[in-house]
Amino acid sequence: MNIFCAGLNHRTTSLDIRERLALGTSEMEQLLKRFHHNDAISGAVMLSTCNRVELYAATLCPLRTLREFQVLLQERSGIEPLLYHHVTPAAVRHLFRVASGLDSMVLGETEIFGQVKKAYSFASQCGVTTRPLHRLFQHAFRVAKHVRTETQITRGASSVGSVAVELAEKIFGELAQCRVMILGAGDISERTARSLQSRGVRSIIVSNRHYEKAVTLAEEIGGMALHFDHWEKTIVDVDIIIGATGAPHAILTVEKLKPLLKQRHGRPLFIIDLAVPRDAEPAINQLEDVFLYDIDNLQQIAAESLTIRRQEVVRCESLIEEHVGKFLGWLHAK
């Protein structure tokens, strides 16, 4: 039995392609169960984030698994994606690096750890995991915690949300007078809201399709919840909009924003789009007094806080290699 992984990420694929390949919960469940019916695959886990779409599998035939994954992605997107792929031990090493934040756009980011845990938990709930995958992912979680506690890889801006807040500070200076609206109430929204709160932002409005989630997050950060049907009316008053929904299409469009901007009387509106698929239509950047940044634009800011974390990469890789050896020892002994 081989541990196999294949996928695409921010290094190999543009945002335009990544957003077309991003998987929703229902789609992921269908694909996982389809893989589970393949007699060459005993178990599978799929990871879909703003920066990657990956398959991890226990399989007798890695090449067959790779071809099926390519076909599935092509069927749902209409494009033939170029995928990287790894087989034991490289697949084990890749997962450990991903969970530890070493393969992220923001080196050392902490959000990916929770995303990997959710991906494994979801696959378990779908009944498509096996003992080797259970052991693999539990080991990956231990590795990530070990790397975070034994190194300084998370020092500085170590999440997409914190980088977004740094960008807001570069634009406005002090955030004490800024009003922010966050579209979405998931993990990225929560981390971004907490980063904003820690920087003393004047007020935060949370708007989400499920109003109860918006209320919960708003109460935790001392903000205000807003029904999703009403967020457009608030554009007149806010300085920054952060998009982090799971919507399959753009919410912030030229058609919606153009008439609302007249009411702002020339006040600049900064939009930071953390969603994949994107919440903001790229063309809105052409509107007067609108400044749009998407998730790929954050790379430059992330690079500025890399010096210390880059020095820690060698230590992280050494720790990961020790854990790869331990997992392989278990795999070969079972």
C-alpha positions in Angstrom: 0.0 0.0 0.0 1.3 3.5 -1.0 0.7 6.8 0.6 0.0 9.1 -2.3 -0.8 12.8 -2.8 -1.5 15.0 -5.8 -2.6 18.5 -6.2 -2.0 22.1 -7.2 -1.2 25.2 -5.1 -0.3 28.9 -5.3 3.1 28.1 -6.7 1.9 26.0 -9.6 -1.4 27.5 -10.5 -2.8 31.0 -10.9 -5.7 32.4 -8.8 -7.9 32.4 -11.9 -7.5 28.6 -12.1 -7.5 27.9 -8.4 -10.9 29.5 -7.9 -12.4 27.4 -10.7 -11.1 24.3 -9.0 -12.0 25.1 -5.4 -14.2 22.4 -3.9 -17.3 23.0 -1.8 -18.4 20.6 1.0 -21.0 18.7 -1.1 -18.7 18.4 -4.0 -15.9 17.1 -1.8 -18.2 14.4 -0.3 -19.2 13.2 -3.8 -15.6 13.0 -5.0 -14.4 11.3 -1.8 -17.0 8.6 -2.1 -16.2 8.2 -5.8 -12.6 7.5 -4.9 -13.7 5.1 -2.2 -15.5 3.0 -4.7 -12.2 2.6 -6.7 -10.8 -0.8 -5.9 -7.2 0.5 -6.0 -7.9 3.1 -3.3 -8.6 2.1 0.3 -9.0 5.6 1.7 -8.8 9.2 0.8 -8.7 12.8 2.2 -9.2 15.9 0.2 -8.0 19.4 1.1 -9.4 22.5 -0.6 -8.2 26.0 0.6 -7.7 29.3 -1.0 -4.2 28.3 -1.9 -4.4 24.6 -2.7 -6.5 21.6 -3.8 -5.0 18.3 -2.8 -5.8 14.6 -2.6 -4.2 12.2 -0.1 -4.8 8.5 -0.6 -3.8 5.1 0.5 -3.6 3.3 -2.9 -2.2 0.2 -4.6 -1.8 2.1 -7.9 -0.6 5.7 -7.6 -0.6 6.5 -11.4 -4.2 5.3 -11.7 -5.2 7.4 -8.7 -3.4 10.4 -10.3 -5.2 10.0 -13.6 -8.6 9.7 -11.9 -8.0 12.8 -9.8 -7.1 14.7 -13.0 -10.2 13.5 -14.8 -12.5 14.5 -11.9 -11.0 18.0 -11.7 -11.3 18.4 -15.4 -14.9 17.2 -15.5 -16.0 19.8 -12.9 -13.9 22.7 -14.2 -13.5 22.2 -17.9 -9.7 22.6 -17.6 -7.0 20.0 -17.5 -5.0 21.0 -14.4 -1.3 20.4 -14.1 -0.8 18.5 -10.9 2.2 17.7 -8.8 2.2 14.3 -7.2 4.2 12.4 -4.6 4.4 8.8 -3.4 5.8 7.4 -0.1 8.0 8.7 1.4 7.7 12.1 -0.5 3.9 12.2 0.1 4.4 11.8 3.8 7.0 14.6 3.8 4.7 16.8 1.8 1.7 16.5 4.2 4.0 17.2 7.2 5.3 20.3 5.5 1.8 21.5 4.5 0.4 21.0 8.0 3.4 22.8 9.5 3.0 25.9 7.2 6.2 25.3 5.3 4.4 25.0 2.0 2.1 28.0 2.4 2.0 31.3 0.7 2.7 32.9 4.0 5.6 30.9 5.4 4.7 29.5 8.8 1.0 30.4 8.6 -1.2 28.8 11.3 -4.5 28.7 9.5 -3.5 25.7 7.4 -3.2 23.5 10.5 -6.9 23.9 11.2 -7.8 23.4 7.6 -5.9 20.1 7.4 -7.6 18.9 10.6 -11.0 19.8 9.2 -10.2 18.0 5.9 -9.3 14.8 7.8 -12.3 15.1 10.1 -14.6 15.5 7.1 -13.2 12.5 5.3 -13.6 10.4 8.5 -17.2 11.5 8.8 -17.8 10.4 5.2 -16.4 7.0 6.1 -13.5 7.0 3.6 -10.4 6.9 5.7 -8.4 3.9 6.7 -5.9 3.1 9.5 -2.8 4.2 7.5 -4.4 7.5 6.8 -5.6 7.9 10.3 -2.1 7.3 11.6 -0.6 9.6 8.9 -2.8 12.6 9.7 -2.5 12.2 13.5 1.2 12.1 13.0 1.0 15.2 10.8 -0.8 17.1 13.6 1.9 16.2 16.1 4.6 17.3 13.7 2.9 20.7 13.1 2.6 21.3 16.9 6.3 20.2 17.4 7.5 22.6 14.7 5.5 25.5 16.1 6.7 25.0 19.7 10.4 24.2 18.9 11.0 26.9 16.2 10.2 30.5 15.5 8.5 29.7 12.2 5.3 31.5 13.2 7.0 34.7 14.3 5.6 37.8 12.6 2.7 37.8 10.2 1.9 34.1 10.0 -1.6 34.0 8.6 -3.4 35.4 5.6 -5.6 37.3 8.0 -2.7 39.0 9.8 -1.1 39.9 6.5 -4.4 41.5 5.5 -4.4 43.6 8.7 -0.8 44.7 8.0 -1.9 45.8 4.6 -4.8 47.9 6.1 -2.2 49.5 8.5 0.0 50.4 5.6 -2.9 52.1 3.8 -4.5 53.9 6.8 -1.7 54.1 9.3 -3.5 53.9 12.7 -6.7 51.8 12.4 -8.4 53.5 15.4 -10.6 55.6 13.2 -11.4 52.8 10.6 -14.7 51.1 10.2 -14.4 47.5 8.8 -17.0 45.2 7.3 -16.2 41.5 7.1 -18.2 39.4 4.7 -18.2 35.8 5.9 -17.9 34.3 9.4 -15.6 31.3 8.9 -12.1 30.6 10.2 -10.3 33.2 8.1 -12.9 35.8 9.0 -12.5 35.1 12.7 -8.7 35.3 12.6 -8.8 38.5 10.6 -11.4 40.0 12.9 -9.2 39.2 16.0 -6.2 40.7 14.3 -8.1 43.9 13.6 -9.4 44.0 17.1 -5.9 43.7 18.5 -4.8 46.7 16.4 -7.6 48.8 17.9 -9.9 49.2 14.9 -12.8 51.5 15.5 -15.6 49.2 14.7 -16.2 45.8 12.9 -19.3 44.7 11.2 -19.8 41.0 10.4 -22.2 39.9 7.7 -22.8 36.3 6.8 -25.4 34.3 4.9 -26.2 32.4 8.2 -26.9 35.3 10.5 -26.5 33.2 13.6 -22.8 32.7 12.8 -22.4 36.5 12.2 -23.9 37.1 15.6 -21.6 34.6 17.4 -18.5 36.1 15.8 -19.6 39.7 16.4 -20.3 39.0 20.1 -16.8 37.4 20.5 -15.0 40.5 19.1 -17.3 43.2 20.3 -18.6 44.0 16.8 -22.0 44.2 15.2 -23.8 41.5 13.2 -25.6 42.4 10.0 -28.0 40.4 7.9 -26.4 39.4 4.6 -29.2 41.0 2.6 -28.3 44.4 4.1 -24.5 44.6 3.7 -24.8 46.8 0.6 -26.4 49.6 2.6 -23.4 49.8 4.9 -20.9 50.5 2.2 -21.5 54.2 2.6 -20.0 54.1 6.1 -17.1 51.6 6.0 -13.5 52.2 5.1 -12.4 48.6 4.5 -14.3 45.6 3.3 -12.7 42.1 3.8 -14.3 39.4 1.7 -13.9 35.8 3.1 -17.2 34.0 2.1 -17.6 30.6 0.5 -19.8 32.0 -2.3 -19.3 30.3 -5.7 -19.4 33.7 -7.5 -18.4 37.3 -7.0 -20.4 39.3 -4.5 -18.7 42.7 -4.9 -19.3 43.6 -8.6 -19.1 46.8 -10.6 -22.8 46.7 -11.1 -23.5 46.7 -7.3 -20.7 49.1 -6.3 -20.9 51.8 -8.9 -24.2 53.4 -7.8 -23.2 53.0 -4.1 -19.9 54.8 -4.5 -21.7 58.1 -5.4 -22.9 58.3 -1.8 -19.3 58.1 -0.5 -18.4 61.5 -2.1 -14.9 60.4 -3.1 -13.9 58.7 0.2 -11.6 55.8 -0.7 -12.8 52.2 -0.3 -10.3 49.5 0.3 -11.3 45.9 -0.5 -9.2 43.0 0.6 -10.4 39.8 -1.0 -9.3 36.6 0.9 -11.9 34.3 -0.7 -11.3 31.6 -3.4 -13.4 31.7 -5.5 -13.0 35.5 -5.3 -15.7 37.6 -3.6 -14.7 40.7 -5.6 -14.9 41.0 -9.4 -11.4 42.1 -10.6 -12.9 44.9 -12.7 -13.9 46.9 -9.6 -10.3 47.9 -9.2 -10.9 50.2 -12.2 -13.6 52.1 -10.3 -12.6 55.6 -9.1 -11.6 55.6 -5.4 -11.8 51.8 -5.1 -8.6 49.9 -4.3 -8.7 46.1 -4.5 -6.2 43.5 -3.2 -6.7 39.8 -3.7 -5.0 36.9 -2.0 -2.1 36.8 -4.5 -1.4 40.5 -3.9 -0.7 39.7 -0.2 2.5 37.8 -1.2 4.6 40.9 -1.3 3.6 42.0 2.2 4.2 38.4 3.5 7.7 38.4 2.0 8.7 41.4 4.1 8.4 39.4 7.4 10.1 36.3 6.1 13.7 36.9 7.2 13.5 35.4 10.7 11.2 32.6 9.6 13.4 31.6 6.6 16.3 31.2 9.1 14.1 28.6 10.9 13.2 26.5 7.8 16.3 24.3 8.2 15.4 23.5 11.8 11.8 22.8 10.7 12.9 20.5 7.8 15.1 18.6 10.2 12.3 18.0 12.7 10.0 16.9 9.8 12.6 14.5 8.5 12.8 12.8 11.9 9.0 12.4 12.0 9.0 11.1 8.4 11.4 8.4 9.5 9.2 7.5 12.5 6.1 7.2 10.4 7.8 5.1 7.8 9.1 2.8 10.5 5.5 2.2 11.6 4.2 1.8 8.1 6.8 -0.8 7.2 6.3 -2.7 10.4 2.5 -3.0 10.3 
